[in-house]
Amino acid sequence: MNDPRKIIRMPLISEKSTNLRVDQNKYVFEVDRKANKLQIKKAVEELFGVKVEDVTTMMMHGRPKRLGKFEGRRPNWKKAMVKLKKGETIELFETV
């Protein structure tokens, strides 16, 4: 898993993640379930050209969903909170 675009799936933009970005310089991404912290750090540094200070990961469990009488679950996914070094920003998030 060397391609950073396969590791970082998409940025997560919500009210909570925006507050983390403004207050603590942390950015939130959905990442590949098999990726570890070192791979996530390298992928963010390579894709966005910033220096990463810390990576926190967590597994998010899929919620139950229904479609009529059929019941199922959404797939599990992994979330990563990436803290950048002081003075670093990712321009993608600044325009939102």
Biopython code that builds the backbone (N, CA, C, O; Angstrom):
import numpy as np
from Bio.PDB.StructureBuilder import StructureBuilder

atoms = [
    (1, "MET", "N", (0.849, -1.180, 0.000)),
    (1, "MET", "CA", (0.000, 0.000, 0.000)),
    (1, "MET", "C", (0.895, 1.244, 0.000)),
    (1, "MET", "O", (1.061, 1.905, 1.025)),
    (2, "ASN", "N", (1.460, 1.543, -1.154)),
    (2, "ASN", "CA", (2.383, 2.658, -1.264)),
    (2, "ASN", "C", (1.735, 3.918, -1.806)),
    (2, "ASN", "O", (2.269, 5.011, -1.615)),
    (3, "ASP", "N", (0.611, 3.795, -2.470)),
    (3, "ASP", "CA", (-0.036, 4.960, -3.072)),
    (3, "ASP", "C", (-0.770, 5.762, -1.998)),
    (3, "ASP", "O", (-1.692, 5.233, -1.376)),
    (4, "PRO", "N", (-0.391, 7.021, -1.759)),
    (4, "PRO", "CA", (-1.048, 7.812, -0.711)),
    (4, "PRO", "C", (-2.527, 8.078, -0.988)),
    (4, "PRO", "O", (-3.301, 8.314, -0.061)),
    (5, "ARG", "N", (-2.917, 8.039, -2.255)),
    (5, "ARG", "CA", (-4.323, 8.277, -2.572)),
    (5, "ARG", "C", (-5.202, 7.095, -2.178)),
    (5, "ARG", "O", (-6.407, 7.258, -1.989)),
    (6, "LYS", "N", (-4.610, 5.906, -2.050)),
    (6, "LYS", "CA", (-5.372, 4.753, -1.575)),
    (6, "LYS", "C", (-5.450, 4.728, -0.054)),
    (6, "LYS", "O", (-6.383, 4.156, 0.510)),
    (7, "ILE", "N", (-4.482, 5.341, 0.612)),
    (7, "ILE", "CA", (-4.472, 5.379, 2.075)),
    (7, "ILE", "C", (-5.447, 6.431, 2.584)),
    (7, "ILE", "O", (-6.278, 6.142, 3.445)),
    (8, "ILE", "N", (-5.353, 7.650, 2.061)),
    (8, "ILE", "CA", (-6.253, 8.742, 2.457)),
    (8, "ILE", "C", (-7.447, 8.709, 1.519)),
    (8, "ILE", "O", (-7.328, 9.060, 0.345)),
    (9, "ARG", "N", (-8.600, 8.288, 2.030)),
    (9, "ARG", "CA", (-9.775, 8.171, 1.166)),
    (9, "ARG", "C", (-10.449, 9.509, 0.930)),
    (9, "ARG", "O", (-10.685, 9.896, -0.215)),
    (10, "MET", "N", (-10.764, 10.221, 2.013)),
    (10, "MET", "CA", (-11.408, 11.525, 1.853)),
    (10, "MET", "C", (-11.311, 12.312, 3.152)),
    (10, "MET", "O", (-11.224, 11.724, 4.230)),
    (11, "PRO", "N", (-11.326, 13.637, 3.057)),
    (11, "PRO", "CA", (-11.354, 14.449, 4.278)),
    (11, "PRO", "C", (-12.758, 14.438, 4.871)),
    (11, "PRO", "O", (-13.749, 14.382, 4.142)),
    (12, "LEU", "N", (-12.835, 14.493, 6.188)),
    (12, "LEU", "CA", (-14.126, 14.553, 6.867)),
    (12, "LEU", "C", (-14.332, 15.980, 7.360)),
    (12, "LEU", "O", (-13.559, 16.494, 8.169)),
    (13, "ILE", "N", (-15.382, 16.603, 6.860)),
    (13, "ILE", "CA", (-15.660, 17.991, 7.215)),
    (13, "ILE", "C", (-16.977, 18.027, 7.960)),
    (13, "ILE", "O", (-18.036, 17.755, 7.393)),
    (14, "SER", "N", (-16.903, 18.364, 9.223)),
    (14, "SER", "CA", (-18.086, 18.498, 10.068)),
    (14, "SER", "C", (-17.836, 19.649, 11.028)),
    (14, "SER", "O", (-16.764, 20.253, 11.027)),
    (15, "GLU", "N", (-18.824, 19.940, 11.837)),
    (15, "GLU", "CA", (-18.665, 21.021, 12.813)),
    (15, "GLU", "C", (-17.564, 20.685, 13.810)),
    (15, "GLU", "O", (-16.754, 21.546, 14.154)),
    (16, "LYS", "N", (-17.530, 19.448, 14.273)),
    (16, "LYS", "CA", (-16.516, 19.041, 15.242)),
    (16, "LYS", "C", (-15.114, 19.070, 14.625)),
    (16, "LYS", "O", (-14.170, 19.542, 15.259)),
    (17, "SER", "N", (-14.974, 18.573, 13.401)),
    (17, "SER", "CA", (-13.655, 18.573, 12.777)),
    (17, "SER", "C", (-13.187, 19.991, 12.450)),
    (17, "SER", "O", (-11.987, 20.265, 12.477)),
    (18, "THR", "N", (-14.115, 20.889, 12.144)),
    (18, "THR", "CA", (-13.752, 22.279, 11.902)),
    (18, "THR", "C", (-13.260, 22.933, 13.185)),
    (18, "THR", "O", (-12.299, 23.702, 13.159)),
    (19, "ASN", "N", (-13.907, 22.637, 14.303)),
    (19, "ASN", "CA", (-13.438, 23.173, 15.580)),
    (19, "ASN", "C", (-12.063, 22.625, 15.946)),
    (19, "ASN", "O", (-11.231, 23.362, 16.475)),
    (20, "LEU", "N", (-11.809, 21.351, 15.675)),
    (20, "LEU", "CA", (-10.487, 20.776, 15.914)),
    (20, "LEU", "C", (-9.431, 21.456, 15.053)),
    (20, "LEU", "O", (-8.319, 21.712, 15.514)),
    (21, "ARG", "N", (-9.776, 21.745, 13.810)),
    (21, "ARG", "CA", (-8.834, 22.390, 12.898)),
    (21, "ARG", "C", (-8.471, 23.785, 13.380)),
    (21, "ARG", "O", (-7.301, 24.168, 13.353)),
    (22, "VAL", "N", (-9.466, 24.547, 13.819)),
    (22, "VAL", "CA", (-9.233, 25.918, 14.243)),
    (22, "VAL", "C", (-8.512, 25.973, 15.592)),
    (22, "VAL", "O", (-7.569, 26.746, 15.759)),
    (23, "ASP", "N", (-8.951, 25.163, 16.545)),
    (23, "ASP", "CA", (-8.423, 25.248, 17.907)),
    (23, "ASP", "C", (-7.093, 24.508, 18.087)),
    (23, "ASP", "O", (-6.188, 25.020, 18.746)),
    (24, "GLN", "N", (-6.968, 23.301, 17.501)),
    (24, "GLN", "CA", (-5.818, 22.448, 17.806)),
    (24, "GLN", "C", (-4.961, 22.104, 16.592)),
    (24, "GLN", "O", (-4.002, 21.342, 16.717)),
    (25, "ASN", "N", (-5.287, 22.648, 15.423)),
    (25, "ASN", "CA", (-4.558, 22.367, 14.184)),
    (25, "ASN", "C", (-4.570, 20.873, 13.854)),
    (25, "ASN", "O", (-3.557, 20.317, 13.431)),
    (26, "LYS", "N", (-5.745, 20.216, 14.054)),
    (26, "LYS", "CA", (-5.924, 18.807, 13.738)),
    (26, "LYS", "C", (-6.870, 18.679, 12.549)),
    (26, "LYS", "O", (-7.882, 19.377, 12.472)),
    (27, "TYR", "N", (-6.537, 17.791, 11.631)),
    (27, "TYR", "CA", (-7.340, 17.542, 10.450)),
    (27, "TYR", "C", (-7.824, 16.103, 10.488)),
    (27, "TYR", "O", (-7.093, 15.217, 10.931)),
    (28, "VAL", "N", (-9.057, 15.855, 10.027)),
    (28, "VAL", "CA", (-9.687, 14.543, 10.142)),
    (28, "VAL", "C", (-9.897, 13.958, 8.744)),
    (28, "VAL", "O", (-10.384, 14.635, 7.839)),
    (29, "PHE", "N", (-9.517, 12.683, 8.588)),
    (29, "PHE", "CA", (-9.631, 11.989, 7.312)),
    (29, "PHE", "C", (-10.241, 10.610, 7.515)),
    (29, "PHE", "O", (-10.088, 10.003, 8.575)),
    (30, "GLU", "N", (-10.938, 10.118, 6.484)),
    (30, "GLU", "CA", (-11.282, 8.698, 6.422)),
    (30, "GLU", "C", (-10.125, 8.020, 5.708)),
    (30, "GLU", "O", (-9.714, 8.450, 4.631)),
    (31, "VAL", "N", (-9.598, 6.954, 6.312)),
    (31, "VAL", "CA", (-8.427, 6.279, 5.761)),
    (31, "VAL", "C", (-8.723, 4.799, 5.545)),
    (31, "VAL", "O", (-9.743, 4.285, 6.002)),
    (32, "ASP", "N", (-7.823, 4.127, 4.846)),
    (32, "ASP", "CA", (-7.953, 2.697, 4.604)),
    (32, "ASP", "C", (-7.873, 1.951, 5.936)),
    (32, "ASP", "O", (-7.085, 2.311, 6.810)),
    (33, "ARG", "N", (-8.690, 0.917, 6.081)),
    (33, "ARG", "CA", (-8.757, 0.176, 7.348)),
    (33, "ARG", "C", (-7.451, -0.516, 7.687)),
    (33, "ARG", "O", (-7.165, -0.730, 8.865)),
    (34, "LYS", "N", (-6.652, -0.870, 6.699)),
    (34, "LYS", "CA", (-5.409, -1.599, 6.943)),
    (34, "LYS", "C", (-4.209, -0.676, 7.160)),
    (34, "LYS", "O", (-3.129, -1.151, 7.511)),
    (35, "ALA", "N", (-4.376, 0.623, 6.962)),
    (35, "ALA", "CA", (-3.255, 1.564, 7.075)),
    (35, "ALA", "C", (-2.894, 1.786, 8.543)),
    (35, "ALA", "O", (-3.769, 1.887, 9.403)),
    (36, "ASN", "N", (-1.578, 1.860, 8.816)),
    (36, "ASN", "CA", (-1.138, 2.163, 10.170)),
    (36, "ASN", "C", (-0.751, 3.641, 10.267)),
    (36, "ASN", "O", (-0.818, 4.375, 9.281)),
    (37, "LYS", "N", (-0.347, 4.065, 11.464)),
    (37, "LYS", "CA", (-0.087, 5.482, 11.704)),
    (37, "LYS", "C", (1.081, 6.011, 10.872)),
    (37, "LYS", "O", (1.032, 7.144, 10.393)),
    (38, "LEU", "N", (2.120, 5.212, 10.697)),
    (38, "LEU", "CA", (3.260, 5.665, 9.902)),
    (38, "LEU", "C", (2.893, 5.848, 8.437)),
    (38, "LEU", "O", (3.331, 6.807, 7.802)),
    (39, "GLN", "N", (2.094, 4.937, 7.897)),
    (39, "GLN", "CA", (1.657, 5.072, 6.509)),
    (39, "GLN", "C", (0.773, 6.299, 6.334)),
    (39, "GLN", "O", (0.884, 7.004, 5.331)),
    (40, "ILE", "N", (-0.106, 6.561, 7.300)),
    (40, "ILE", "CA", (-0.987, 7.730, 7.230)),
    (40, "ILE", "C", (-0.160, 9.010, 7.282)),
    (40, "ILE", "O", (-0.410, 9.949, 6.527)),
    (41, "LYS", "N", (0.819, 9.042, 8.173)),
    (41, "LYS", "CA", (1.684, 10.223, 8.302)),
    (41, "LYS", "C", (2.418, 10.506, 6.995)),
    (41, "LYS", "O", (2.439, 11.646, 6.531)),
    (42, "LYS", "N", (3.018, 9.480, 6.400)),
    (42, "LYS", "CA", (3.748, 9.658, 5.149)),
    (42, "LYS", "C", (2.822, 10.092, 4.014)),
    (42, "LYS", "O", (3.198, 10.919, 3.183)),
    (43, "ALA", "N", (1.613, 9.533, 3.981)),
    (43, "ALA", "CA", (0.662, 9.873, 2.916)),
    (43, "ALA", "C", (0.233, 11.329, 3.015)),
    (43, "ALA", "O", (0.170, 12.020, 1.998)),
    (44, "VAL", "N", (-0.065, 11.812, 4.224)),
    (44, "VAL", "CA", (-0.486, 13.206, 4.394)),
    (44, "VAL", "C", (0.660, 14.144, 4.032)),
    (44, "VAL", "O", (0.447, 15.148, 3.352)),
    (45, "GLU", "N", (1.865, 13.826, 4.478)),
    (45, "GLU", "CA", (3.019, 14.674, 4.165)),
    (45, "GLU", "C", (3.283, 14.716, 2.662)),
    (45, "GLU", "O", (3.643, 15.763, 2.126)),
    (46, "GLU", "N", (3.107, 13.598, 1.989)),
    (46, "GLU", "CA", (3.361, 13.540, 0.548)),
    (46, "GLU", "C", (2.259, 14.233, -0.249)),
    (46, "GLU", "O", (2.550, 14.959, -1.200)),
    (47, "LEU", "N", (1.001, 14.018, 0.124)),
    (47, "LEU", "CA", (-0.111, 14.596, -0.644)),
    (47, "LEU", "C", (-0.223, 16.110, -0.471)),
    (47, "LEU", "O", (-0.460, 16.832, -1.439)),
    (48, "PHE", "N", (-0.052, 16.586, 0.757)),
    (48, "PHE", "CA", (-0.338, 17.992, 1.037)),
    (48, "PHE", "C", (0.911, 18.834, 1.284)),
    (48, "PHE", "O", (0.801, 20.054, 1.404)),
    (49, "GLY", "N", (2.077, 18.233, 1.362)),
    (49, "GLY", "CA", (3.318, 18.985, 1.535)),
    (49, "GLY", "C", (3.416, 19.677, 2.881)),
    (49, "GLY", "O", (3.860, 20.823, 2.953)),
    (50, "VAL", "N", (3.011, 19.002, 3.951)),
    (50, "VAL", "CA", (3.062, 19.569, 5.300)),
    (50, "VAL", "C", (3.843, 18.625, 6.208)),
    (50, "VAL", "O", (4.132, 17.490, 5.831)),
    (51, "LYS", "N", (4.184, 19.100, 7.409)),
    (51, "LYS", "CA", (4.867, 18.274, 8.401)),
    (51, "LYS", "C", (3.863, 17.840, 9.463)),
    (51, "LYS", "O", (3.168, 18.672, 10.047)),
    (52, "VAL", "N", (3.791, 16.534, 9.710)),
    (52, "VAL", "CA", (2.834, 15.961, 10.658)),
    (52, "VAL", "C", (3.519, 15.759, 11.999)),
    (52, "VAL", "O", (4.628, 15.227, 12.067)),
    (53, "GLU", "N", (2.852, 16.186, 13.066)),
    (53, "GLU", "CA", (3.377, 16.020, 14.416)),
    (53, "GLU", "C", (2.871, 14.746, 15.073)),
    (53, "GLU", "O", (3.638, 14.042, 15.730)),
    (54, "ASP", "N", (1.570, 14.435, 14.902)),
    (54, "ASP", "CA", (0.976, 13.297, 15.592)),
    (54, "ASP", "C", (-0.195, 12.758, 14.774)),
    (54, "ASP", "O", (-0.867, 13.505, 14.062)),
    (55, "VAL", "N", (-0.430, 11.444, 14.887)),
    (55, "VAL", "CA", (-1.562, 10.789, 14.217)),
    (55, "VAL", "C", (-2.318, 9.967, 15.249)),
    (55, "VAL", "O", (-1.721, 9.172, 15.974)),
    (56, "THR", "N", (-3.620, 10.156, 15.317)),
    (56, "THR", "CA", (-4.498, 9.368, 16.172)),
    (56, "THR", "C", (-5.503, 8.658, 15.273)),
    (56, "THR", "O", (-6.124, 9.281, 14.411)),
    (57, "THR", "N", (-5.661, 7.342, 15.478)),
    (57, "THR", "CA", (-6.592, 6.592, 14.646)),
    (57, "THR", "C", (-7.668, 5.950, 15.515)),
    (57, "THR", "O", (-7.463, 5.701, 16.703)),
    (58, "MET", "N", (-8.812, 5.689, 14.902)),
    (58, "MET", "CA", (-9.894, 4.996, 15.593)),
    (58, "MET", "C", (-10.751, 4.255, 14.572)),
    (58, "MET", "O", (-10.974, 4.731, 13.459)),
    (59, "MET", "N", (-11.224, 3.083, 14.979)),
    (59, "MET", "CA", (-12.121, 2.302, 14.131)),
    (59, "MET", "C", (-13.556, 2.728, 14.412)),
    (59, "MET", "O", (-13.981, 2.772, 15.566)),
    (60, "MET", "N", (-14.287, 3.036, 13.374)),
    (60, "MET", "CA", (-15.678, 3.438, 13.498)),
    (60, "MET", "C", (-16.529, 2.249, 13.041)),
    (60, "MET", "O", (-16.338, 1.724, 11.944)),
    (61, "HIS", "N", (-17.449, 1.840, 13.878)),
    (61, "HIS", "CA", (-18.301, 0.695, 13.566)),
    (61, "HIS", "C", (-19.490, 1.141, 12.722)),
    (61, "HIS", "O", (-20.091, 2.184, 12.978)),
    (62, "GLY", "N", (-19.819, 0.339, 11.717)),
    (62, "GLY", "CA", (-20.935, 0.656, 10.834)),
    (62, "GLY", "C", (-22.263, 0.589, 11.569)),
    (62, "GLY", "O", (-22.487, -0.292, 12.399)),
    (63, "ARG", "N", (-23.127, 1.522, 11.254)),
    (63, "ARG", "CA", (-24.427, 1.586, 11.917)),
    (63, "ARG", "C", (-25.414, 0.642, 11.254)),
    (63, "ARG", "O", (-25.296, 0.361, 10.061)),
    (64, "PRO", "N", (-26.388, 0.149, 12.013)),
    (64, "PRO", "CA", (-27.413, -0.699, 11.399)),
    (64, "PRO", "C", (-28.339, 0.132, 10.506)),
    (64, "PRO", "O", (-28.680, 1.268, 10.834)),
    (65, "LYS", "N", (-28.733, -0.444, 9.393)),
    (65, "LYS", "CA", (-29.642, 0.219, 8.444)),
    (65, "LYS", "C", (-30.721, -0.765, 8.033)),
    (65, "LYS", "O", (-30.518, -1.979, 8.051)),
    (66, "ARG", "N", (-31.879, -0.218, 7.659)),
    (66, "ARG", "CA", (-33.001, -1.040, 7.202)),
    (66, "ARG", "C", (-33.471, -0.541, 5.851)),
    (66, "ARG", "O", (-33.421, 0.654, 5.557)),
    (67, "LEU", "N", (-33.926, -1.474, 5.037)),
    (67, "LEU", "CA", (-34.585, -1.159, 3.789)),
    (67, "LEU", "C", (-35.811, -2.060, 3.733)),
    (67, "LEU", "O", (-35.733, -3.210, 3.302)),
    (68, "GLY", "N", (-36.941, -1.522, 4.172)),
    (68, "GLY", "CA", (-38.152, -2.327, 4.274)),
    (68, "GLY", "C", (-38.003, -3.357, 5.375)),
    (68, "GLY", "O", (-37.702, -3.011, 6.518)),
    (69, "LYS", "N", (-38.210, -4.608, 5.041)),
    (69, "LYS", "CA", (-38.099, -5.660, 6.055)),
    (69, "LYS", "C", (-36.677, -6.203, 6.174)),
    (69, "LYS", "O", (-36.391, -7.003, 7.065)),
    (70, "PHE", "N", (-35.785, -5.773, 5.281)),
    (70, "PHE", "CA", (-34.412, -6.267, 5.294)),
    (70, "PHE", "C", (-33.542, -5.389, 6.194)),
    (70, "PHE", "O", (-33.619, -4.161, 6.156)),
    (71, "GLU", "N", (-32.727, -6.040, 6.988)),
    (71, "GLU", "CA", (-31.875, -5.330, 7.918)),
    (71, "GLU", "C", (-30.414, -5.655, 7.620)),
    (71, "GLU", "O", (-30.074, -6.802, 7.329)),
    (72, "GLY", "N", (-29.563, -4.654, 7.692)),
    (72, "GLY", "CA", (-28.142, -4.862, 7.437)),
    (72, "GLY", "C", (-27.321, -3.844, 8.204)),
    (72, "GLY", "O", (-27.834, -3.139, 9.072)),
    (73, "ARG", "N", (-26.052, -3.777, 7.876)),
    (73, "ARG", "CA", (-25.152, -2.836, 8.533)),
    (73, "ARG", "C", (-24.309, -2.125, 7.490)),
    (73, "ARG", "O", (-23.994, -2.685, 6.439)),
    (74, "ARG", "N", (-23.947, -0.882, 7.794)),
    (74, "ARG", "CA", (-22.966, -0.168, 6.987)),
    (74, "ARG", "C", (-21.596, -0.769, 7.280)),
    (74, "ARG", "O", (-21.400, -1.336, 8.355)),
    (75, "PRO", "N", (-20.660, -0.664, 6.372)),
    (75, "PRO", "CA", (-19.332, -1.241, 6.635)),
    (75, "PRO", "C", (-18.576, -0.443, 7.704)),
    (75, "PRO", "O", (-18.787, 0.759, 7.870)),
    (76, "ASN", "N", (-17.691, -1.143, 8.425)),
    (76, "ASN", "CA", (-16.813, -0.473, 9.370)),
    (76, "ASN", "C", (-15.786, 0.340, 8.593)),
    (76, "ASN", "O", (-15.447, -0.005, 7.461)),
    (77, "TRP", "N", (-15.278, 1.438, 9.205)),
    (77, "TRP", "CA", (-14.297, 2.280, 8.553)),
    (77, "TRP", "C", (-13.351, 2.856, 9.597)),
    (77, "TRP", "O", (-13.611, 2.781, 10.798)),
    (78, "LYS", "N", (-12.258, 3.428, 9.126)),
    (78, "LYS", "CA", (-11.230, 3.941, 10.015)),
    (78, "LYS", "C", (-11.098, 5.446, 9.844)),
    (78, "LYS", "O", (-11.097, 5.965, 8.728)),
    (79, "LYS", "N", (-10.986, 6.136, 10.979)),
    (79, "LYS", "CA", (-10.842, 7.588, 10.989)),
    (79, "LYS", "C", (-9.480, 7.940, 11.552)),
    (79, "LYS", "O", (-9.014, 7.305, 12.498)),
    (80, "ALA", "N", (-8.833, 8.952, 10.976)),
    (80, "ALA", "CA", (-7.528, 9.401, 11.459)),
    (80, "ALA", "C", (-7.582, 10.899, 11.719)),
    (80, "ALA", "O", (-8.041, 11.671, 10.878)),
    (81, "MET", "N", (-7.104, 11.304, 12.903)),
    (81, "MET", "CA", (-6.951, 12.721, 13.233)),
    (81, "MET", "C", (-5.460, 13.038, 13.176)),
    (81, "MET", "O", (-4.664, 12.459, 13.915)),
    (82, "VAL", "N", (-5.095, 13.957, 12.297)),
    (82, "VAL", "CA", (-3.696, 14.271, 12.042)),
    (82, "VAL", "C", (-3.406, 15.667, 12.581)),
    (82, "VAL", "O", (-4.031, 16.645, 12.169)),
    (83, "LYS", "N", (-2.455, 15.749, 13.502)),
    (83, "LYS", "CA", (-2.050, 17.046, 14.059)),
    (83, "LYS", "C", (-0.818, 17.525, 13.319)),
    (83, "LYS", "O", (0.189, 16.820, 13.242)),
    (84, "LEU", "N", (-0.907, 18.739, 12.772)),
    (84, "LEU", "CA", (0.203, 19.312, 12.033)),
    (84, "LEU", "C", (1.081, 20.153, 12.945)),
    (84, "LEU", "O", (0.651, 20.604, 14.006)),
    (85, "LYS", "N", (2.322, 20.355, 12.512)),
    (85, "LYS", "CA", (3.227, 21.202, 13.281)),
    (85, "LYS", "C", (2.743, 22.640, 13.220)),
    (85, "LYS", "O", (2.005, 23.023, 12.313)),
    (86, "LYS", "N", (3.168, 23.430, 14.195)),
    (86, "LYS", "CA", (2.718, 24.816, 14.321)),
    (86, "LYS", "C", (3.053, 25.608, 13.064)),
    (86, "LYS", "O", (4.173, 25.548, 12.557)),
    (87, "GLY", "N", (2.069, 26.350, 12.571)),
    (87, "GLY", "CA", (2.253, 27.165, 11.379)),
    (87, "GLY", "C", (1.896, 26.457, 10.077)),
    (87, "GLY", "O", (1.820, 27.114, 9.038)),
    (88, "GLU", "N", (1.675, 25.157, 10.091)),
    (88, "GLU", "CA", (1.322, 24.392, 8.890)),
    (88, "GLU", "C", (-0.197, 24.364, 8.714)),
    (88, "GLU", "O", (-0.936, 24.264, 9.693)),
    (89, "THR", "N", (-0.656, 24.450, 7.477)),
    (89, "THR", "CA", (-2.080, 24.328, 7.168)),
    (89, "THR", "C", (-2.240, 23.538, 5.870)),
    (89, "THR", "O", (-1.310, 23.432, 5.071)),
    (90, "ILE", "N", (-3.423, 22.994, 5.684)),
    (90, "ILE", "CA", (-3.777, 22.316, 4.437)),
    (90, "ILE", "C", (-4.794, 23.213, 3.732)),
    (90, "ILE", "O", (-5.865, 23.488, 4.273)),
    (91, "GLU", "N", (-4.462, 23.659, 2.544)),
    (91, "GLU", "CA", (-5.281, 24.630, 1.814)),
    (91, "GLU", "C", (-6.652, 24.086, 1.443)),
    (91, "GLU", "O", (-7.609, 24.850, 1.324)),
    (92, "LEU", "N", (-6.757, 22.774, 1.260)),
    (92, "LEU", "CA", (-8.045, 22.149, 0.902)),
    (92, "LEU", "C", (-9.111, 22.478, 1.939)),
    (92, "LEU", "O", (-10.258, 22.750, 1.582)),
    (93, "PHE", "N", (-8.749, 22.457, 3.213)),
    (93, "PHE", "CA", (-9.705, 22.698, 4.285)),
    (93, "PHE", "C", (-10.003, 24.173, 4.477)),
    (93, "PHE", "O", (-11.085, 24.522, 4.951)),
    (94, "GLU", "N", (-9.083, 25.039, 4.125)),
    (94, "GLU", "CA", (-9.240, 26.471, 4.367)),
    (94, "GLU", "C", (-10.320, 27.087, 3.467)),
    (94, "GLU", "O", (-10.908, 28.109, 3.823)),
    (95, "THR", "N", (-10.584, 26.480, 2.318)),
    (95, "THR", "CA", (-11.570, 27.051, 1.403)),
    (95, "THR", "C", (-12.997, 26.646, 1.770)),
    (95, "THR", "O", (-13.952, 27.227, 1.254)),
    (96, "VAL", "N", (-13.155, 25.662, 2.649)),
    (96, "VAL", "CA", (-14.490, 25.179, 3.010)),
    (96, "VAL", "C", (-15.052, 26.027, 4.116)),
    (96, "VAL", "O", (-16.172, 25.787, 4.569)),
]
sb = StructureBuilder()
sb.init_structure("model")
sb.init_model(0)
sb.init_chain("A")
sb.init_seg("    ")
for serial, (resi, resn, name, xyz) in enumerate(atoms, 1):
    if name == "N":
        sb.init_residue(resn, " ", resi, " ")
    sb.init_atom(name, np.array(xyz, "f"), 0.0, 1.0, " ", f" {name:<3s}", serial, name[0])
structure = sb.get_structure()
